[in-house]
Amino acid sequence: MFGQPNELAAIPNDGRYFPQIWALLMQRLLAIPAYQTLFQQAYPQISQTELGFQHAANAVAAFQTQAFAFTNSAWDRYLAGMRRHVERAKEGHCSLRPCRMRYLPQWPTLY
């Protein structure tokens, strides 16, 4: 934004102008027809003229929460009580290198 002539770069970099910046960012988003549709689906009870950047931020947060949620990792399975997966991993670790211990070695504490 800064360094290129545009309506946002023309606003002074001063905290007093944040509301204006958020409003202009929302205008940019709502200028994209696909985003208009997505906002209508996400916020059917709110008209486009009432949408603020907080709605866009919440939509991004909801997307990130869903897109980057890993609920079937080895750790999740362990927490759910499926210990056999961890035991297999421990056995596999020992089978890949000389190991007299059945479990993972204790890593040295670095002080």
N, CA, C and O atoms as CSV, one atom per row, in Angstrom:
chain,resi,resn,atom,element,x,y,z
A,1,MET,N,N,0.818,-1.184,0.000
A,1,MET,CA,C,0.000,0.000,0.000
A,1,MET,C,C,0.865,1.252,0.000
A,1,MET,O,O,0.661,2.156,-0.810
A,2,PHE,N,N,1.827,1.300,0.907
A,2,PHE,CA,C,2.672,2.476,0.960
A,2,PHE,C,C,3.684,2.408,-0.177
A,2,PHE,O,O,4.184,1.332,-0.505
A,3,GLY,N,N,3.980,3.539,-0.767
A,3,GLY,CA,C,4.927,3.587,-1.863
A,3,GLY,C,C,4.244,3.588,-3.219
A,3,GLY,O,O,4.849,3.990,-4.213
A,4,GLN,N,N,3.014,3.152,-3.276
A,4,GLN,CA,C,2.245,3.156,-4.517
A,4,GLN,C,C,1.071,4.115,-4.349
A,4,GLN,O,O,0.380,4.074,-3.332
A,5,PRO,N,N,0.843,4.968,-5.328
A,5,PRO,CA,C,-0.296,5.883,-5.200
A,5,PRO,C,C,-1.624,5.115,-5.177
A,5,PRO,O,O,-1.931,4.374,-6.112
A,6,ASN,N,N,-2.392,5.289,-4.130
A,6,ASN,CA,C,-3.735,4.726,-4.022
A,6,ASN,C,C,-4.429,5.406,-2.854
A,6,ASN,O,O,-3.812,6.158,-2.100
A,7,GLU,N,N,-5.727,5.129,-2.713
A,7,GLU,CA,C,-6.511,5.831,-1.687
A,7,GLU,C,C,-6.050,5.515,-0.270
A,7,GLU,O,O,-6.219,6.342,0.627
A,8,LEU,N,N,-5.476,4.346,-0.049
A,8,LEU,CA,C,-4.998,4.005,1.293
A,8,LEU,C,C,-3.636,4.627,1.581
A,8,LEU,O,O,-3.372,5.072,2.697
A,9,ALA,N,N,-2.784,4.653,0.577
A,9,ALA,CA,C,-1.452,5.228,0.772
A,9,ALA,C,C,-1.531,6.735,1.003
A,9,ALA,O,O,-0.617,7.319,1.586
A,10,ALA,N,N,-2.610,7.366,0.553
A,10,ALA,CA,C,-2.762,8.809,0.725
A,10,ALA,C,C,-3.141,9.189,2.155
A,10,ALA,O,O,-3.040,10.356,2.533
A,11,ILE,N,N,-3.569,8.226,2.938
A,11,ILE,CA,C,-3.958,8.508,4.326
A,11,ILE,C,C,-2.701,8.572,5.190
A,11,ILE,O,O,-1.852,7.685,5.097
A,12,PRO,N,N,-2.563,9.591,6.019
A,12,PRO,CA,C,-1.378,9.668,6.893
A,12,PRO,C,C,-1.266,8.434,7.789
A,12,PRO,O,O,-2.267,7.882,8.244
A,13,ASN,N,N,-0.040,8.025,8.025
A,13,ASN,CA,C,0.217,6.859,8.872
A,13,ASN,C,C,0.127,7.300,10.335
A,13,ASN,O,O,1.131,7.443,11.032
A,14,ASP,N,N,-1.097,7.504,10.758
A,14,ASP,CA,C,-1.366,8.050,12.082
A,14,ASP,C,C,-2.574,7.312,12.654
A,14,ASP,O,O,-3.557,7.098,11.945
A,15,GLY,N,N,-2.514,6.931,13.898
A,15,GLY,CA,C,-3.586,6.174,14.521
A,15,GLY,C,C,-4.950,6.837,14.461
A,15,GLY,O,O,-5.971,6.158,14.560
A,16,ARG,N,N,-4.982,8.155,14.299
A,16,ARG,CA,C,-6.271,8.852,14.230
A,16,ARG,C,C,-7.073,8.451,13.001
A,16,ARG,O,O,-8.288,8.646,12.962
A,17,TYR,N,N,-6.414,7.898,12.008
A,17,TYR,CA,C,-7.083,7.593,10.743
A,17,TYR,C,C,-7.442,6.118,10.596
A,17,TYR,O,O,-7.898,5.708,9.529
A,18,PHE,N,N,-7.249,5.317,11.632
A,18,PHE,CA,C,-7.550,3.889,11.522
A,18,PHE,C,C,-8.987,3.604,11.107
A,18,PHE,O,O,-9.196,2.749,10.246
A,19,PRO,N,N,-9.992,4.277,11.672
A,19,PRO,CA,C,-11.368,3.997,11.227
A,19,PRO,C,C,-11.550,4.213,9.721
A,19,PRO,O,O,-12.244,3.443,9.057
A,20,GLN,N,N,-10.929,5.253,9.197
A,20,GLN,CA,C,-11.014,5.530,7.760
A,20,GLN,C,C,-10.313,4.431,6.963
A,20,GLN,O,O,-10.809,4.008,5.919
A,21,ILE,N,N,-9.181,3.975,7.443
A,21,ILE,CA,C,-8.446,2.908,6.757
A,21,ILE,C,C,-9.272,1.629,6.739
A,21,ILE,O,O,-9.375,0.977,5.700
A,22,TRP,N,N,-9.869,1.256,7.889
A,22,TRP,CA,C,-10.688,0.038,7.940
A,22,TRP,C,C,-11.865,0.144,6.984
A,22,TRP,O,O,-12.206,-0.826,6.307
A,23,ALA,N,N,-12.489,1.317,6.924
A,23,ALA,CA,C,-13.633,1.507,6.022
A,23,ALA,C,C,-13.208,1.362,4.563
A,23,ALA,O,O,-13.921,0.749,3.768
A,24,LEU,N,N,-12.061,1.918,4.210
A,24,LEU,CA,C,-11.584,1.803,2.829
A,24,LEU,C,C,-11.193,0.365,2.486
A,24,LEU,O,O,-11.428,-0.092,1.368
A,25,LEU,N,N,-10.605,-0.340,3.433
A,25,LEU,CA,C,-10.284,-1.748,3.182
A,25,LEU,C,C,-11.558,-2.554,2.949
A,25,LEU,O,O,-11.597,-3.429,2.084
A,26,MET,N,N,-12.589,-2.257,3.719
A,26,MET,CA,C,-13.858,-2.965,3.544
A,26,MET,C,C,-14.469,-2.629,2.193
A,26,MET,O,O,-15.043,-3.504,1.544
A,27,GLN,N,N,-14.357,-1.383,1.759
A,27,GLN,CA,C,-14.850,-1.011,0.430
A,27,GLN,C,C,-14.144,-1.820,-0.654
A,27,GLN,O,O,-14.774,-2.288,-1.603
A,28,ARG,N,N,-12.838,-1.979,-0.503
A,28,ARG,CA,C,-12.081,-2.778,-1.482
A,28,ARG,C,C,-12.590,-4.214,-1.524
A,28,ARG,O,O,-12.775,-4.781,-2.601
A,29,LEU,N,N,-12.813,-4.795,-0.359
A,29,LEU,CA,C,-13.298,-6.178,-0.318
A,29,LEU,C,C,-14.681,-6.294,-0.948
A,29,LEU,O,O,-14.944,-7.225,-1.709
A,30,LEU,N,N,-15.557,-5.356,-0.633
A,30,LEU,CA,C,-16.926,-5.425,-1.146
A,30,LEU,C,C,-17.028,-5.050,-2.620
A,30,LEU,O,O,-18.081,-5.229,-3.231
A,31,ALA,N,N,-15.956,-4.537,-3.190
A,31,ALA,CA,C,-15.946,-4.252,-4.627
A,31,ALA,C,C,-15.771,-5.533,-5.444
A,31,ALA,O,O,-15.938,-5.517,-6.664
A,32,ILE,N,N,-15.439,-6.627,-4.785
A,32,ILE,CA,C,-15.235,-7.912,-5.458
A,32,ILE,C,C,-16.537,-8.709,-5.352
A,32,ILE,O,O,-16.944,-9.079,-4.250
A,33,PRO,N,N,-17.195,-8.976,-6.488
A,33,PRO,CA,C,-18.496,-9.661,-6.448
A,33,PRO,C,C,-18.480,-10.987,-5.687
A,33,PRO,O,O,-19.428,-11.289,-4.962
A,34,ALA,N,N,-17.437,-11.771,-5.837
A,34,ALA,CA,C,-17.375,-13.058,-5.128
A,34,ALA,C,C,-17.364,-12.842,-3.617
A,34,ALA,O,O,-17.962,-13.623,-2.877
A,35,TYR,N,N,-16.693,-11.796,-3.156
A,35,TYR,CA,C,-16.668,-11.508,-1.722
A,35,TYR,C,C,-18.025,-11.005,-1.240
A,35,TYR,O,O,-18.431,-11.290,-0.113
A,36,GLN,N,N,-18.726,-10.257,-2.090
A,36,GLN,CA,C,-20.072,-9.819,-1.720
A,36,GLN,C,C,-20.948,-11.027,-1.414
A,36,GLN,O,O,-21.683,-11.045,-0.426
A,37,THR,N,N,-20.858,-12.031,-2.276
A,37,THR,CA,C,-21.641,-13.255,-2.085
A,37,THR,C,C,-21.237,-13.963,-0.801
A,37,THR,O,O,-22.095,-14.392,-0.029
A,38,LEU,N,N,-19.934,-14.086,-0.568
A,38,LEU,CA,C,-19.454,-14.771,0.635
A,38,LEU,C,C,-19.864,-14.038,1.911
A,38,LEU,O,O,-20.239,-14.670,2.899
A,39,PHE,N,N,-19.795,-12.710,1.891
A,39,PHE,CA,C,-20.222,-11.944,3.069
A,39,PHE,C,C,-21.723,-12.111,3.301
A,39,PHE,O,O,-22.169,-12.211,4.444
A,40,GLN,N,N,-22.500,-12.140,2.221
A,40,GLN,CA,C,-23.943,-12.329,2.363
A,40,GLN,C,C,-24.244,-13.691,2.974
A,40,GLN,O,O,-25.146,-13.817,3.803
A,41,GLN,N,N,-23.491,-14.711,2.566
A,41,GLN,CA,C,-23.686,-16.051,3.122
A,41,GLN,C,C,-23.248,-16.120,4.585
A,41,GLN,O,O,-23.901,-16.762,5.408
A,42,ALA,N,N,-22.145,-15.457,4.899
A,42,ALA,CA,C,-21.619,-15.507,6.269
A,42,ALA,C,C,-22.431,-14.640,7.228
A,42,ALA,O,O,-22.591,-14.986,8.399
A,43,TYR,N,N,-22.938,-13.526,6.738
A,43,TYR,CA,C,-23.672,-12.575,7.583
A,43,TYR,C,C,-24.999,-12.200,6.923
A,43,TYR,O,O,-25.170,-11.051,6.513
A,44,PRO,N,N,-25.937,-13.133,6.809
A,44,PRO,CA,C,-27.193,-12.838,6.108
A,44,PRO,C,C,-28.044,-11.767,6.801
A,44,PRO,O,O,-28.858,-11.113,6.149
A,45,GLN,N,N,-27.870,-11.586,8.087
A,45,GLN,CA,C,-28.681,-10.628,8.832
A,45,GLN,C,C,-28.123,-9.208,8.777
A,45,GLN,O,O,-28.753,-8.280,9.283
A,46,ILE,N,N,-26.953,-9.029,8.171
A,46,ILE,CA,C,-26.311,-7.710,8.131
A,46,ILE,C,C,-26.238,-7.232,6.685
A,46,ILE,O,O,-25.757,-7.953,5.810
A,47,SER,N,N,-26.717,-6.011,6.437
A,47,SER,CA,C,-26.645,-5.467,5.081
A,47,SER,C,C,-25.199,-5.096,4.759
A,47,SER,O,O,-24.383,-4.882,5.655
A,48,GLN,N,N,-24.901,-5.026,3.462
A,48,GLN,CA,C,-23.526,-4.710,3.064
A,48,GLN,C,C,-23.092,-3.344,3.558
A,48,GLN,O,O,-21.912,-3.138,3.839
A,49,THR,N,N,-24.005,-2.423,3.669
A,49,THR,CA,C,-23.637,-1.080,4.133
A,49,THR,C,C,-23.281,-1.069,5.618
A,49,THR,O,O,-22.618,-0.145,6.090
A,50,GLU,N,N,-23.713,-2.082,6.351
A,50,GLU,CA,C,-23.412,-2.161,7.786
A,50,GLU,C,C,-22.189,-3.017,8.091
A,50,GLU,O,O,-21.731,-3.054,9.233
A,51,LEU,N,N,-21.658,-3.703,7.087
A,51,LEU,CA,C,-20.491,-4.556,7.320
A,51,LEU,C,C,-19.273,-3.701,7.628
A,51,LEU,O,O,-19.039,-2.679,6.984
A,52,GLY,N,N,-18.506,-4.127,8.612
A,52,GLY,CA,C,-17.260,-3.455,8.953
A,52,GLY,C,C,-16.099,-4.423,8.805
A,52,GLY,O,O,-16.288,-5.616,8.566
A,53,PHE,N,N,-14.913,-3.894,8.951
A,53,PHE,CA,C,-13.748,-4.762,8.769
A,53,PHE,C,C,-13.695,-5.854,9.832
A,53,PHE,O,O,-13.059,-6.886,9.618
A,54,GLN,N,N,-14.353,-5.646,10.975
A,54,GLN,CA,C,-14.399,-6.688,11.996
A,54,GLN,C,C,-15.079,-7.940,11.451
A,54,GLN,O,O,-14.745,-9.053,11.856
A,55,HIS,N,N,-16.027,-7.768,10.539
A,55,HIS,CA,C,-16.683,-8.927,9.934
A,55,HIS,C,C,-15.700,-9.679,9.032
A,55,HIS,O,O,-15.679,-10.910,9.015
A,56,ALA,N,N,-14.896,-8.935,8.289
A,56,ALA,CA,C,-13.884,-9.574,7.439
A,56,ALA,C,C,-12.856,-10.298,8.305
A,56,ALA,O,O,-12.450,-11.415,7.986
A,57,ALA,N,N,-12.435,-9.666,9.394
A,57,ALA,CA,C,-11.449,-10.294,10.284
A,57,ALA,C,C,-12.011,-11.566,10.903
A,57,ALA,O,O,-11.303,-12.568,11.003
A,58,ASN,N,N,-13.271,-11.540,11.319
A,58,ASN,CA,C,-13.896,-12.742,11.884
A,58,ASN,C,C,-14.025,-13.841,10.840
A,58,ASN,O,O,-13.852,-15.018,11.154
A,59,ALA,N,N,-14.327,-13.468,9.604
A,59,ALA,CA,C,-14.442,-14.461,8.535
A,59,ALA,C,C,-13.087,-15.115,8.259
A,59,ALA,O,O,-13.007,-16.330,8.074
A,60,VAL,N,N,-12.032,-14.314,8.232
A,60,VAL,CA,C,-10.686,-14.867,8.030
A,60,VAL,C,C,-10.319,-15.786,9.191
A,60,VAL,O,O,-9.760,-16.861,8.975
A,61,ALA,N,N,-10.627,-15.378,10.407
A,61,ALA,CA,C,-10.323,-16.208,11.581
A,61,ALA,C,C,-11.083,-17.530,11.527
A,61,ALA,O,O,-10.527,-18.578,11.854
A,62,ALA,N,N,-12.347,-17.487,11.116
A,62,ALA,CA,C,-13.136,-18.722,11.012
A,62,ALA,C,C,-12.544,-19.641,9.955
A,62,ALA,O,O,-12.460,-20.853,10.153
A,63,PHE,N,N,-12.133,-19.059,8.827
A,63,PHE,CA,C,-11.505,-19.861,7.777
A,63,PHE,C,C,-10.226,-20.513,8.285
A,63,PHE,O,O,-10.021,-21.712,8.096
A,64,GLN,N,N,-9.368,-19.734,8.926
A,64,GLN,CA,C,-8.102,-20.272,9.420
A,64,GLN,C,C,-8.326,-21.352,10.468
A,64,GLN,O,O,-7.612,-22.356,10.491
A,65,THR,N,N,-9.300,-21.154,11.324
A,65,THR,CA,C,-9.599,-22.151,12.351
A,65,THR,C,C,-9.993,-23.475,11.722
A,65,THR,O,O,-9.569,-24.540,12.172
A,66,GLN,N,N,-10.804,-23.401,10.682
A,66,GLN,CA,C,-11.257,-24.627,10.023
A,66,GLN,C,C,-10.170,-25.214,9.125
A,66,GLN,O,O,-9.931,-26.421,9.145
A,67,ALA,N,N,-9.516,-24.366,8.343
A,67,ALA,CA,C,-8.546,-24.855,7.362
A,67,ALA,C,C,-7.291,-25.432,8.007
A,67,ALA,O,O,-6.689,-26.362,7.471
A,68,PHE,N,N,-6.896,-24.889,9.144
A,68,PHE,CA,C,-5.642,-25.309,9.747
A,68,PHE,C,C,-5.828,-26.114,11.029
A,68,PHE,O,O,-4.888,-26.270,11.808
A,69,ALA,N,N,-7.018,-26.617,11.245
A,69,ALA,CA,C,-7.272,-27.456,12.419
A,69,ALA,C,C,-6.858,-28.886,12.099
A,69,ALA,O,O,-7.316,-29.467,11.115
A,70,PHE,N,N,-6.012,-29.434,12.915
A,70,PHE,CA,C,-5.579,-30.816,12.754
A,70,PHE,C,C,-6.147,-31.599,13.932
A,70,PHE,O,O,-5.644,-31.512,15.052
A,71,THR,N,N,-7.188,-32.353,13.665
A,71,THR,CA,C,-7.855,-33.062,14.752
A,71,THR,C,C,-7.656,-34.568,14.673
A,71,THR,O,O,-8.254,-35.322,15.441
A,72,ASN,N,N,-6.811,-35.003,13.738
A,72,ASN,CA,C,-6.561,-36.439,13.635
A,72,ASN,C,C,-5.058,-36.713,13.586
A,72,ASN,O,O,-4.606,-37.628,12.899
A,73,SER,N,N,-4.305,-35.920,14.313
A,73,SER,CA,C,-2.864,-36.141,14.377
A,73,SER,C,C,-2.574,-37.246,15.393
A,73,SER,O,O,-3.462,-37.663,16.137
A,74,ALA,N,N,-1.350,-37.708,15.418
A,74,ALA,CA,C,-0.958,-38.717,16.402
A,74,ALA,C,C,-1.210,-38.202,17.821
A,74,ALA,O,O,-1.623,-38.966,18.694
A,75,TRP,N,N,-0.966,-36.939,18.047
A,75,TRP,CA,C,-1.188,-36.361,19.372
A,75,TRP,C,C,-2.675,-36.381,19.728
A,75,TRP,O,O,-3.039,-36.717,20.855
A,76,ASP,N,N,-3.538,-36.022,18.766
A,76,ASP,CA,C,-4.981,-36.059,19.025
A,76,ASP,C,C,-5.442,-37.475,19.339
A,76,ASP,O,O,-6.261,-37.679,20.235
A,77,ARG,N,N,-4.921,-38.451,18.605
A,77,ARG,CA,C,-5.299,-39.842,18.862
A,77,ARG,C,C,-4.808,-40.282,20.241
A,77,ARG,O,O,-5.504,-41.014,20.945
A,78,TYR,N,N,-3.618,-39.840,20.625
A,78,TYR,CA,C,-3.086,-40.162,21.952
A,78,TYR,C,C,-3.990,-39.577,23.036
A,78,TYR,O,O,-4.333,-40.259,24.002
A,79,LEU,N,N,-4.370,-38.313,22.871
A,79,LEU,CA,C,-5.242,-37.672,23.857
A,79,LEU,C,C,-6.606,-38.350,23.934
A,79,LEU,O,O,-7.257,-38.332,24.979
A,80,ALA,N,N,-7.037,-38.949,22.819
A,80,ALA,CA,C,-8.328,-39.643,22.798
A,80,ALA,C,C,-8.230,-41.043,23.386
A,80,ALA,O,O,-9.222,-41.771,23.423
A,81,GLY,N,N,-7.038,-41.429,23.850
A,81,GLY,CA,C,-6.876,-42.729,24.495
A,81,GLY,C,C,-6.372,-43.827,23.590
A,81,GLY,O,O,-6.289,-44.979,24.018
A,82,MET,N,N,-6.032,-43.513,22.356
A,82,MET,CA,C,-5.531,-44.526,21.426
A,82,MET,C,C,-4.020,-44.652,21.592
A,82,MET,O,O,-3.254,-44.145,20.773
A,83,ARG,N,N,-3.605,-45.317,22.634
A,83,ARG,CA,C,-2.188,-45.414,22.990
A,83,ARG,C,C,-1.410,-46.363,22.073
A,83,ARG,O,O,-0.189,-46.254,21.970
A,84,ARG,N,N,-2.101,-47.289,21.410
A,84,ARG,CA,C,-1.382,-48.280,20.598
A,84,ARG,C,C,-0.601,-47.621,19.467
A,84,ARG,O,O,0.443,-48.131,19.059
A,85,HIS,N,N,-1.094,-46.496,18.957
A,85,HIS,CA,C,-0.374,-45.800,17.893
A,85,HIS,C,C,0.973,-45.292,18.398
A,85,HIS,O,O,1.973,-45.347,17.683
A,86,VAL,N,N,0.989,-44.802,19.621
A,86,VAL,CA,C,2.227,-44.299,20.201
A,86,VAL,C,C,3.188,-45.454,20.460
A,86,VAL,O,O,4.387,-45.334,20.209
A,87,GLU,N,N,2.665,-46.568,20.958
A,87,GLU,CA,C,3.522,-47.728,21.213
A,87,GLU,C,C,4.162,-48.216,19.918
A,87,GLU,O,O,5.345,-48.555,19.902
A,88,ARG,N,N,3.394,-48.256,18.838
A,88,ARG,CA,C,3.951,-48.670,17.549
A,88,ARG,C,C,5.048,-47.715,17.104
A,88,ARG,O,O,6.078,-48.146,16.585
A,89,ALA,N,N,4.832,-46.432,17.302
A,89,ALA,CA,C,5.837,-45.447,16.909
A,89,ALA,C,C,7.111,-45.626,17.719
A,89,ALA,O,O,8.212,-45.502,17.182
A,90,LYS,N,N,6.970,-45.916,19.003
A,90,LYS,CA,C,8.145,-46.152,19.841
A,90,LYS,C,C,8.902,-47.383,19.362
A,90,LYS,O,O,10.131,-47.369,19.285
A,91,GLU,N,N,8.175,-48.443,19.040
A,91,GLU,CA,C,8.826,-49.658,18.545
A,91,GLU,C,C,9.514,-49.392,17.220
A,91,GLU,O,O,10.625,-49.871,16.995
A,92,GLY,N,N,8.878,-48.641,16.345
A,92,GLY,CA,C,9.474,-48.305,15.058
A,92,GLY,C,C,10.738,-47.503,15.223
A,92,GLY,O,O,11.701,-47.698,14.481
A,93,HIS,N,N,10.747,-46.609,16.181
A,93,HIS,CA,C,11.937,-45.799,16.432
A,93,HIS,C,C,13.113,-46.700,16.806
A,93,HIS,O,O,14.231,-46.487,16.336
A,94,CYS,N,N,12.873,-47.685,17.631
A,94,CYS,CA,C,13.947,-48.574,18.062
A,94,CYS,C,C,14.376,-49.512,16.945
A,94,CYS,O,O,15.533,-49.932,16.907
A,95,SER,N,N,13.476,-49.847,16.043
A,95,SER,CA,C,13.843,-50.779,14.981
A,95,SER,C,C,14.673,-50.112,13.895
A,95,SER,O,O,15.297,-50.802,13.088
A,96,LEU,N,N,14.692,-48.794,13.859
A,96,LEU,CA,C,15.436,-48.095,12.823
A,96,LEU,C,C,16.893,-47.847,13.205
A,96,LEU,O,O,17.694,-47.473,12.350
A,97,ARG,N,N,17.239,-48.043,14.435
A,97,ARG,CA,C,18.624,-47.838,14.870
A,97,ARG,C,C,18.884,-48.752,16.060
A,97,ARG,O,O,17.943,-49.212,16.707
A,98,PRO,N,N,20.144,-49.017,16.351
A,98,PRO,CA,C,20.426,-49.858,17.517
A,98,PRO,C,C,19.836,-49.221,18.766
A,98,PRO,O,O,20.080,-48.050,19.059
A,99,CYS,N,N,19.068,-49.998,19.485
A,99,CYS,CA,C,18.377,-49.447,20.643
A,99,CYS,C,C,18.109,-50.585,21.617
A,99,CYS,O,O,17.408,-51.540,21.283
A,100,ARG,N,N,18.653,-50.489,22.798
A,100,ARG,CA,C,18.393,-51.516,23.805
A,100,ARG,C,C,17.134,-51.207,24.603
A,100,ARG,O,O,16.607,-52.059,25.318
A,101,MET,N,N,16.669,-49.984,24.468
A,101,MET,CA,C,15.495,-49.593,25.239
A,101,MET,C,C,14.246,-49.758,24.387
A,101,MET,O,O,14.287,-49.594,23.168
A,102,ARG,N,N,13.169,-50.074,25.020
A,102,ARG,CA,C,11.905,-50.221,24.300
A,102,ARG,C,C,11.278,-48.844,24.033
A,102,ARG,O,O,10.492,-48.698,23.097
A,103,TYR,N,N,11.611,-47.860,24.827
A,103,TYR,CA,C,11.006,-46.542,24.687
A,103,TYR,C,C,12.034,-45.543,24.183
A,103,TYR,O,O,13.237,-45.806,24.183
A,104,LEU,N,N,11.541,-44.408,23.761
A,104,LEU,CA,C,12.429,-43.364,23.267
A,104,LEU,C,C,13.418,-42.966,24.352
A,104,LEU,O,O,13.054,-42.899,25.526
A,105,PRO,N,N,14.660,-42.702,23.975
A,105,PRO,CA,C,15.648,-42.314,24.992
A,105,PRO,C,C,15.282,-40.971,25.610
A,105,PRO,O,O,14.602,-40.149,24.996
A,106,GLN,N,N,15.738,-40.772,26.811
A,106,GLN,CA,C,15.542,-39.482,27.461
A,106,GLN,C,C,16.552,-38.506,26.878
A,106,GLN,O,O,17.753,-38.776,26.870
A,107,TRP,N,N,16.071,-37.391,26.398
A,107,TRP,CA,C,16.977,-36.409,25.822
A,107,TRP,C,C,17.675,-35.668,26.957
A,107,TRP,O,O,17.068,-35.410,27.997
A,108,PRO,N,N,18.947,-35.326,26.762
A,108,PRO,CA,C,19.664,-34.622,27.832
A,108,PRO,C,C,19.052,-33.241,28.062
A,108,PRO,O,O,18.606,-32.573,27.129
A,109,THR,N,N,19.045,-32.844,29.310
A,109,THR,CA,C,18.552,-31.518,29.651
A,109,THR,C,C,19.677,-30.528,29.433
A,109,THR,O,O,20.787,-30.710,29.935
A,110,LEU,N,N,19.388,-29.489,28.690
A,110,LEU,CA,C,20.402,-28.474,28.405
A,110,LEU,C,C,20.224,-27.312,29.366
A,110,LEU,O,O,19.199,-26.631,29.351
A,111,TYR,N,N,21.227,-27.092,30.199
A,111,TYR,CA,C,21.176,-25.974,31.139
A,111,TYR,C,C,22.163,-24.930,30.732
A,111,TYR,O,O,22.280,-23.900,31.395
